[in-house]
Every structure is written in C-alpha cells, then in structure tokens.
C-alpha cells in the first residue's frame, strides 16, 4: 500500500513538472511574438516621425493622412490614400495626394477650400506609412516587413531584424531589387560591412527591396 502511494505521488509530481514546462514554453513563445510586434510597431512609429520631419517626403498609395482644418471640425479627419493615389474629403470630393509632400497637399486642399471657407488653414500629417516598405527574410530572428526610413541602408535594416540565427551565412547576404520590371541581385557581405570594408555595398534601400539572409 505504501509503495502504491509513493508511485502515485511520483506520477503526480511528474505531471506537474510537465505542465509547468509546457506553460513556460508557451509563455516564451508568446513573449517572442510580443517582442516582434513591438519592434515592428516601433519601426513604424519611427518612420512616421521621420516622414513628419522630412519636408521632401512624398505621399504614397495606402499611406494614412490626418487632415486638420482649423476651426472646421467637420472637415478635420483621418483618411487613407487610395490605390489610385487620391483621397476623398467633404466639399472637395477626390484630391490627388500621391507624389505630393504633406505641405504641397495642404496647399492644394487650402486652395480648393477657398471656394467655401474664408482663409482656410490646413495642415496635413502622415500618421501611417504603408507605401514605403522593405522586407527582410531568411536566417534572421525577426523576418518580416519593415517601414523604410529615409536614407535607410542594408546594415540599418538588418539591425532592426533582431540579429542572425546560428545558420546564417553572413558573407552571402543579398538584396533583391526590382526596377523597370527587371530583378537584380545585389551582394552584401555583413562581416566586411561591420568592419568598414567595402562601404559601397552598404547601399541605400528603395521601397520594395528584399534583403535575403541565406
């Protein structure tokens, strides 16, 4: 009888240990997901701030804009840029946004609102950048889509991807770039780049570039 009780106690302890380990694994996986989500959110926030600070930033399709019209709450709103490059506002209907800076768009909206409002004061800000994206894939900790910051280089983009896995071939990284319908492969040697060798390979990225870490 004592032996049976001992066996039951041992089995219960083993089951509790297995359950605790499983919960730890689940929590660790959840923590990693949260870290990746936070990193992407931080990158997007930084990109939006950079767009606001860069007067030359050109609005692109699927960007999200905040239109502020002073003392006109009914006209103040957040609007997405449609795939056709336009936004829709009350009184004005469709307005071309793609290819303009926020200041240029604000001036265009203000000019058209003069038909309805005396001396309209318009401010345009970019709240989400969805038109300028790059992609990091392969043997990195946080593969995925990242907002393209102004003048971002390959090395800067890789630093946002959480580091390499143990299988990464850091000397054989490359960038896939599509221009005029043709795809080119641009080699990048990480070990050389971090030592300051061959700086020309640390190119400035363009929207749609894919960094592959084999």
C-alpha positions in Angstrom: 0.0 0.0 0.0 2.8 2.4 0.9 4.6 1.5 -2.3 1.4 2.3 -4.3 1.0 5.7 -2.6 4.7 6.5 -3.3 4.2 5.7 -7.0 1.1 7.9 -7.2 2.9 10.8 -5.6 5.8 10.4 -8.0 3.5 10.3 -11.0 1.6 13.4 -9.8 4.9 15.3 -9.4 6.0 14.3 -12.9 2.7 15.5 -14.4 3.0 18.8 -12.6 6.6 19.3 -13.9 5.5 18.6 -17.4 2.6 21.0 -17.1 4.9 23.7 -15.7 7.4 23.2 -18.5 4.7 23.4 -21.2 3.4 26.7 -19.7 6.9 28.1 -19.7 7.3 27.2 -23.4 4.0 28.8 -24.2 4.9 31.9 -22.3 8.3 32.1 -24.0 6.7 31.8 -27.4 4.2 34.5 -26.6 7.0 36.8 -25.3 8.8 36.4 -28.6 5.7 37.2 -30.6 5.2 40.3 -28.4 8.8 41.4 -28.9 8.4 41.1 -32.7 5.2 43.0 -32.7 6.7 45.8 -30.5 9.7 46.0 -32.8 7.6 46.5 -35.9 5.4 49.0 -34.1 8.4 50.9 -33.0 9.8 50.9 -36.6 6.5 52.2 -38.0 6.4 54.9 -35.3 10.0 56.0 -36.1 9.2 56.0 -39.8 6.1 58.2 -39.3 8.2 60.6 -37.2 10.9 60.7 -39.9 8.3 61.5 -42.5 7.0 64.4 -40.5 10.5 65.7 -40.0 11.4 65.3 -43.7 9.8 68.1 -45.8 10.7 66.2 -49.0 8.7 63.0 -48.1 6.4 62.1 -50.9 3.0 60.7 -50.0 2.4 57.2 -51.4 -0.6 54.8 -52.0 -2.1 53.4 -48.8 -0.4 55.9 -46.6 -2.8 57.3 -43.9 -3.1 61.1 -43.5 -4.5 63.3 -40.9 -6.1 66.4 -42.4 -6.6 69.3 -39.9 -8.7 72.3 -41.0 -8.5 75.0 -38.3 -11.9 75.6 -36.7 -13.6 73.2 -39.1 -14.2 70.0 -37.1 -16.4 68.6 -39.8 -13.6 68.7 -42.3 -10.8 67.5 -40.0 -10.4 63.8 -40.3 -8.0 60.8 -40.9 -8.1 59.5 -44.4 -6.3 56.7 -46.3 -4.7 57.3 -49.7 -6.5 55.0 -52.2 -4.6 52.8 -54.6 -5.4 55.3 -57.4 -3.4 58.0 -55.4 -6.4 60.1 -54.3 -8.1 61.0 -51.1 -11.7 61.9 -50.5 -12.8 65.0 -48.5 -16.2 66.7 -47.9 -16.9 69.5 -50.3 -13.9 68.7 -52.4 -14.5 65.0 -53.3 -11.4 63.5 -54.8 -8.0 65.1 -54.5 -4.7 63.8 -55.8 -2.3 63.1 -53.0 0.4 60.6 -54.3 3.6 62.3 -55.3 3.0 65.4 -53.2 4.6 66.4 -49.9 2.3 67.0 -47.0 2.9 70.7 -47.4 2.0 70.6 -51.1 -1.1 68.7 -50.4 -2.1 71.1 -47.6 -1.7 74.0 -50.0 -3.8 72.2 -52.7 -6.6 71.5 -50.2 -6.5 75.1 -48.9 -6.8 76.5 -52.4 -9.9 74.4 -53.2 -11.5 75.1 -49.8 -11.3 78.9 -50.5 -14.5 78.4 -52.6 -16.3 77.5 -49.4 -14.3 78.9 -46.4 -12.6 82.2 -45.8 -8.9 81.9 -45.4 -8.8 78.1 -44.6 -5.8 76.9 -42.5 -4.9 73.4 -43.5 -2.3 71.0 -42.0 -1.5 67.6 -43.4 0.5 65.0 -41.4 1.4 61.4 -42.2 0.1 59.0 -39.5 0.9 55.7 -41.1 3.5 55.0 -43.8 2.3 51.9 -45.8 3.7 52.8 -49.2 7.4 52.6 -48.3 8.2 49.1 -47.2 11.2 46.7 -47.3 11.4 43.0 -46.5 13.9 41.0 -44.5 13.7 37.2 -44.9 15.8 34.1 -44.3 18.0 33.4 -41.3 17.1 36.4 -39.1 15.3 36.4 -35.7 12.6 38.7 -36.8 11.9 38.2 -40.5 9.1 40.4 -41.9 8.0 43.7 -43.4 9.6 46.9 -42.1 8.9 50.6 -42.7 11.5 52.2 -44.9 13.1 55.1 -43.1 14.6 58.0 -45.1 18.1 57.0 -46.3 17.9 53.6 -44.6 20.8 51.3 -45.6 21.1 47.5 -45.6 23.1 47.5 -42.4 20.5 49.6 -40.6 17.7 47.4 -41.9 19.4 44.2 -40.6 19.9 45.8 -37.2 16.1 46.1 -37.0 15.6 42.4 -37.7 16.8 41.1 -34.3 20.1 39.6 -35.4 21.0 36.4 -37.2 20.3 32.7 -36.5 23.1 30.3 -35.9 22.8 29.1 -39.5 23.1 32.5 -41.2 25.7 32.9 -43.9 26.6 36.4 -43.2 29.0 36.8 -46.1 26.4 35.8 -48.6 23.6 38.2 -47.9 22.0 39.9 -50.9 19.3 42.4 -51.8 16.7 41.7 -54.4 15.6 44.8 -56.2 13.0 45.2 -59.0 13.3 48.1 -61.3 11.5 48.6 -64.6 10.2 45.0 -64.4 13.7 43.5 -64.0 15.0 42.0 -60.8 18.7 42.4 -59.8 20.7 40.7 -57.1 23.0 43.0 -55.1 25.5 41.1 -52.9 26.2 42.2 -49.3 28.9 40.9 -47.0 27.9 41.7 -43.4 31.3 40.8 -41.9 33.0 43.3 -44.2 30.4 46.0 -43.6 30.6 46.0 -39.8 34.4 46.3 -40.2 34.0 49.3 -42.5 35.4 47.4 -45.5 33.9 48.0 -49.0 31.4 50.6 -47.8 29.9 50.9 -51.3 28.0 47.6 -50.7 26.0 49.2 -47.9 23.6 50.7 -50.3 20.6 52.9 -49.6 17.4 50.9 -49.8 14.4 51.6 -52.1 10.8 50.7 -51.5 10.1 47.0 -52.2 13.7 45.9 -51.7 14.0 42.4 -50.2 17.0 41.5 -48.0 17.8 37.8 -48.1 19.9 36.2 -45.4 20.7 32.7 -46.6 
